[in-house]
Structure formats: C-alpha cells, structure tokens
Amino acid sequence: MEAENNKLGYTDIHEDVVRSIVVTGPKYYATLATAGGLALVCFFFPWFYQLYYGIGAAGMNHPGVWGTYLASFIFWIGLSHSGTLLSCVLHLTNSSWRKAMYRSAEAMTLFSLVVAATYVFVHVGRPWFAHWTFPYPNQWELWPNFRSPLLFDVMAIATYLTGSTIFIYMGSIPDFAAVRDRTVGWRNTMYSLLSLGWRGTDTEWHRLHWAYTFLAVLIIPLAVSVHSIVSWDFAMSIVPGLHQTIFAPYFVVGAIYSGTAGIVTVMFVLRKYMGFEQYITKLHFDNLGKLLLLLSLLWTYINAIELFTGWYSGTSDEYEQLSFKLFGFYAPLYWEMILFCAVAPLLMISKRFRTSFVPMLILSIAINIGMYTERFLIVATSLPRQYLPDAWGFYAPSLVELSIMVGSFAVFTTLFLIFVKIFPSVSMYEVKETMETPKLKPAIPQAGSPA
Amino acid sequence: MTTCVVGLFHDPQSALAAAGELKNAGFETPELMSPVPIEGVEEVLGKKKSIIKNFTFFGGLIGGISGFTLASVTAILYPHPVGGRPIITIPPYLIITYELTILFGILFTVLGFFISSRLPAIRNRMYVPEAAVDKFAVAVTCENSEHRSRADAIFNGAGAEQIRDMGEED
C-alpha cells in the first residue's frame, strides 16, 4: 500500500472522497431505488401483513417457537461483530492497513445492528409493547426481570448500538470538517453541524486521540460480551443441542468470522463501484484473508468440540439431537455449512487466492451463506425436538419469513447506500497519515528573550 | 489591541519549527492547525494533559454502581421468590453491571472529549480552511506591531508559504 500511496498526495484523497459524496450518477439512484423498493416489498409489506393477521403468519408454532427471525437476528448481530471490533483491535495495535477500510467496516456494524434490532421487533409479534423491556418506572409496577438472558440482550445491544454509533461518529469528525469546506447548500449546513466546529488544532487532535483510544478499549470487551449474551439466550435453556458451555466462544468466533467475510464483500463493492481502487488494495484482501483463514480454523475446531461433547455425554437426547442434525431432514444444510465454512476457506492458504478479488468475493459470500445456515440449524434442529419424541414437531419457515429474510438484505443495502453519500467512506485523515510528508529535521529553536 | 497572525506551511516539520521558535521568543503558546495529527508536537510545545481518562474512569464507576443498583433495587422492590433462591442474584446482575459500566464509560468519555477539546464550538473561531486539506498552519497572537514584525520574521525564516492576518481579537 505504501508504494501505491506514495504516488498520491493529500489533495488527491481529498478530491476522491469529496467526489464519492457529491458526485452521484444514475447508477447509484437506480441501485438505491431497487434496494429501497425491495426493502419495502420484501421486508415491510410482509411485516405489516404479519402485524395485521397475527404472528401465525410466520411458520413458528409449538414446539418450534423460534424460527428464521431469531436465526436472522443472530446472523445480523454476528455480521455486526467484525467492523467495530476489528477496527478497535487494529487501532490499538497500530496497524496502518486498517485506515483505508475501517470506516465502511464500522458502518457495516452499525447497519447490521439496526437490521438486527428491527428483527427483534418482527420476532416479538407485538412490537408495540417493546418498551416493556426497558427498566423505566411505570404505574403498572411492571419491572423487567434482570435474571433473564433476554434482558441481558436488551442491555447489551442497546449499549453496543450506542457505542458503535459514537465510535464511528468520533472518528469521522475531522473528515466532516474537511468535507464541510468543499460543499454548499444543505450539505454544507449538515457537515457544519456534524463537524461541531472542528479546526484540527493540536489540542483537538490530542483529545481525539485519547478519547478514541479509550472508546476502542471499552468497545472490545463490549463486543465480546454482546455475542456471548446472545448465545446465552440459547445456552441457558435446558434444550439438547443448546445447553452447552461452549456456546459463548462458539458464537463470538462465528460472529467475527461472518463479520470479517462481510467486510471482504463490502470492500469489494466499495472498491469496484465507488472508485477506491487506490486505497483498498490487494494488501487489505491479503490481510483479511489471513484473518478469515484463522477464524475458519477456530470455527471448525469449536464445531468439532460441539460434536464431541454431544457424543461424549452419552445421553440419548444429545445423541438424538446430533443424529438429526447430521443425518436428519436438515442434514444437507449441515453439510453445506461444513463445506462453505470449514472446507472452502482452506483455499485461502494460497496467497494467490487471497489476493484475487473475485474469488475472495465469492468465498466471502459463501461463508456468510454457511454462517446463516449455522444459525438456522441451531434454531430449527433443537427446539422442535426436545426430550419427548411424543411432543416433537417440525419447523420450516413460511413465505412471510423467507420474504422478510430476503428483505432484510435490501434494508441493509439501502442504509449502506445512504451512508456512502453522507459519511466519507474512507477515513481521509488517517489515509493521509500513511502518506509521505516531507521529512525535514525540526530545527531546534534557540531560546530568545521575551518579545 | 491584539491581532492574530497565521503562517501557512507546506510540511509539518517547518510548521513545528516555527511554532517552537515563536514559543521560545516569548509569544503566547502558538496553536497548530493541521489535516493530520502532527508527530512531536508535545516535544516542542510542551506536554499535553487531558482529563478524558478521569471521565472514562468515573463514568465506568458510576455505570457499574448504577447497573448493580438498578437490578438489585428492582428485585427488592418487586420481589419474586423462586424456589428459595436469593432475591439478589449476583451472577446475572454482574452482567447488567458490566454492560452499564461500559455504556456509562463510553458516554462519559464522549462528554470528556467535548469538554476538554471545547467542542462543539458555539461562537465563530479563527479558522484556516486549507489546514483541513494539505496545509499546516501556525496561529499566534500578537499584542502590537513590533510583535507582529517579529512573528513575520520567524514565519519567513521557517519557510512559510503565506502569512495571513486573521484580524483583531477581543
């Protein structure tokens, strides 16, 4: 990256980023309209239908009371896990390759979280009572039960959403200020407000550095806790296949894994369609590929452990659960997941693969399909088949659920498309930091008499 | 009457050198404005201390205490005894404590950042638009015309591309 960046100056990156915000072609509008339209038709209409006819419109019924809504919720929370977390870790370890890509990665976190939070409203059936989960004083003497993992979830996700929003915003303040001077009209007003009057003084930079570092330190344990807590929604129930101590690390690793794959997909799109070829380079794909490879190995290991503990428990309910997962109705999905998440990623051992853009894009999408399947299997193969075969059921998603699942991707895309036109999607000041500035030795000032 | 003078530089090192010279010549500590954080500012202009860490620490502390209080006071006010288990259950409440520690830590860090960097700016402040793109600016306050000419000399000596008069200050 250094070599490629050396050709570019401070003004080049400035021009490129401002252009990515203010110059909007018909292609962008067409994509936005398609994504927005799909979101409306596939996500919001079915949701309204479900609100009107009741939660029965979804395929969930006793004993399979959790379905794709919950699987999608975990998927989106998981996808949100890499952006901010990776950005924080790389910030603290001073990795310069983070700088060109972290803004979009953090945006991915933010919008995945928004979609995940929306899924909670879809899932609960009566979203107009959602405020009951928040601990505020009320006349019904209705207080949430703080022993429930579902309430841990509320706390964790609310904190994570707040934290990620603040983190992406704080890092963007200097860039808002830089864009402010180059825009007119409503954009100028918006950026003036967003930049808070940032001038780039030495004091401001110093304060930003420390505030940002403290935020990074706080967000890393937060991100780990969020997905652990999501896993306890499952692991704290006494259901075969869910009641496992390995669930927290299993979910955290899975989340970072699918999130990193998501970053690869987003980087590819930004690089190709937003004209950031010079900033997002093979180096980024190479490094992300190495990370993905490591995560895939970890994920495979934890999966093997999960199978082993189930087998080693020697209990018939665990055996039954395992054999249904491995050889039952949903077995093809299970083996597809193994193929996409454990076998195919081994290709990334080769550097040539890691630095090829299109194969990495295909693999990153395959990994996320596999990871979605994993979450679906967790829900669909456990709850409907608990201890009594007499009470077994079967869960398959209804059309409403499938449509909302497809629609959620459109919601995410719409939000992301709006983001790239408001936020500078490459962090200007940090890319500038990696560029060459004339290196003169500072002259040692002589002590003079007071003026 | 005081005026504010800004010297614009092409590279951070010259700007830093000029700032150091101004400081040693007895001017009020000059202010640097740059598109990127400049390395070595503290060696030239003196060590900077920020109060943000106190905000983060006490924010986390307040968050932790309020998290545990929230969960345990709720349990005491609306007791729900189950199978003889304790009303205040430590392990699950620690999770609420943990989350609120982080939430308050984050919010207080932001508050600390705003207070210590004097943002958001309510009034207009002296500002150099080029310093957001590719120039490094050094701003210094001059009390009279003699100061002004000395500042000019220092800026020129350090290789300023441009010297700009930002007008009178209160």
Contacts between the chains, C-beta under 8 A, distances in Angstrom:
chain1	res1	chain2	res2	distance
A	9	B	134	6.9
A	10	B	35	6.2
A	10	B	133	6.4
A	10	B	134	3.6
A	11	B	133	6.2
A	11	B	134	5.4
A	14	B	133	5.2
A	14	B	134	7.3
A	135	B	70	6.0
A	135	B	74	6.5
A	141	B	78	6.3
A	143	B	74	4.8
A	143	B	77	7.3
A	143	B	78	5.0
A	144	B	74	7.6
A	145	B	80	7.3
A	146	B	70	7.7
A	146	B	71	4.0
A	146	B	74	6.3
A	146	B	75	6.9
A	146	B	92	6.3
A	146	B	93	6.1
A	146	B	96	5.5
A	147	B	89	5.8
A	147	B	92	4.6
A	148	B	92	8.0
A	151	B	96	7.8
A	152	B	92	7.3
A	152	B	95	5.0
A	152	B	96	7.1
A	152	B	99	7.3
A	155	B	95	7.7
A	155	B	96	5.8
A	155	B	99	4.3
A	155	B	100	7.1
A	155	B	103	8.0
A	156	B	99	5.4
A	158	B	103	7.6
A	159	B	99	5.0
A	159	B	100	7.6
A	159	B	102	5.8
A	159	B	103	4.2
A	159	B	106	7.6
A	162	B	103	6.4
A	162	B	106	6.6
A	162	B	107	7.4
A	163	B	102	7.0
A	163	B	103	7.4
A	163	B	106	5.0
A	166	B	106	6.0
A	166	B	107	7.9
A	166	B	110	5.7
A	170	B	110	7.1
A	170	B	113	7.2
A	173	B	119	7.9
A	174	B	35	8.0
A	174	B	132	7.7
A	177	B	132	5.5
A	178	B	35	7.0
A	178	B	132	4.2
A	178	B	133	6.7
A	180	B	132	7.8
A	181	B	129	4.4
A	181	B	132	6.0
A	181	B	133	7.9
A	196	B	119	4.6
A	196	B	120	3.7
A	196	B	121	6.6
A	197	B	119	6.2
A	197	B	120	5.6
A	197	B	121	2.7
A	197	B	125	6.6
A	198	B	119	6.8
A	199	B	33	5.6
A	199	B	121	8.0
A	199	B	125	6.4
A	199	B	127	5.3
A	199	B	128	7.8
A	199	B	131	7.3
A	200	B	33	4.9
A	200	B	34	5.5
A	200	B	35	6.3
A	200	B	131	5.5
A	200	B	132	6.0
A	201	B	31	5.2
A	201	B	32	6.4
A	201	B	33	5.4
A	202	B	31	6.8
A	202	B	32	4.3
A	202	B	33	7.9
A	202	B	34	7.5
A	202	B	38	6.8
A	202	B	41	4.8
A	202	B	45	6.8
A	202	B	48	7.7
A	203	B	31	7.6
A	203	B	48	6.8
A	203	B	117	6.3
A	204	B	117	4.9
A	204	B	119	7.3
A	205	B	34	7.3
A	205	B	37	4.0
A	205	B	38	7.5
A	205	B	41	8.0
A	206	B	37	7.7
A	206	B	41	7.5
A	206	B	42	7.9
A	206	B	48	4.8
A	206	B	50	6.5
A	207	B	50	5.5
A	207	B	52	6.5
A	207	B	113	5.6
A	207	B	116	5.1
A	207	B	117	3.9
A	208	B	37	7.9
A	208	B	113	7.0
A	208	B	117	7.0
A	209	B	37	6.4
A	210	B	50	5.1
A	210	B	52	5.0
A	210	B	53	7.1
A	210	B	113	8.0
A	211	B	52	5.3
A	211	B	109	5.5
A	211	B	110	7.0
A	211	B	112	6.8
A	211	B	113	3.7
A	214	B	52	6.3
A	214	B	53	6.9
A	214	B	56	4.7
A	214	B	105	7.7
A	214	B	109	4.9
A	215	B	106	6.2
A	215	B	109	5.8
A	215	B	110	7.9
A	218	B	56	7.4
A	218	B	60	7.8
A	218	B	102	5.3
A	218	B	105	5.0
A	218	B	106	5.5
A	218	B	109	7.2
A	219	B	102	7.9
A	219	B	106	7.6
A	221	B	102	7.0
A	222	B	99	7.7
A	222	B	102	4.7
A	225	B	95	7.7
A	225	B	98	6.3
A	225	B	99	6.9
A	225	B	102	7.8
A	229	B	95	6.8
A	428	B	35	7.9
A	429	B	35	6.2
A	429	B	36	5.3
A	429	B	37	7.8
A	430	B	36	7.9
A	432	B	35	5.8
A	432	B	36	4.8
A	433	B	36	4.8
A	433	B	37	7.2
A	437	B	11	5.6
A	437	B	12	5.8
A	437	B	36	8.0
A	438	B	10	6.9
A	438	B	11	3.9
A	438	B	13	6.9
A	439	B	13	6.8
A	440	B	11	6.4
A	440	B	13	4.1
A	440	B	14	6.5
A	441	B	13	7.0
A	442	B	13	5.2
A	442	B	16	5.2
A	442	B	17	5.0
A	442	B	20	7.1
A	442	B	40	6.7
A	442	B	44	6.9
A	443	B	17	4.3
A	443	B	20	7.7
A	443	B	21	7.6
A	443	B	158	7.4
A	444	B	20	7.8
A	445	B	17	6.8
A	445	B	20	4.0
A	445	B	21	4.2
A	445	B	23	7.3
A	445	B	24	4.5
A	445	B	44	7.7
A	446	B	21	7.7
A	446	B	24	6.7
A	447	B	24	5.2
A	448	B	21	7.9
A	448	B	24	5.5
A	448	B	25	4.4
A	448	B	26	6.7
A	449	B	25	8.0
A	449	B	26	6.8
A	450	B	25	7.8
A	450	B	26	3.3
A	451	B	25	5.5
A	451	B	26	4.4
A	451	B	27	6.2
A	451	B	146	7.5
A	451	B	147	5.5
A	451	B	150	5.5
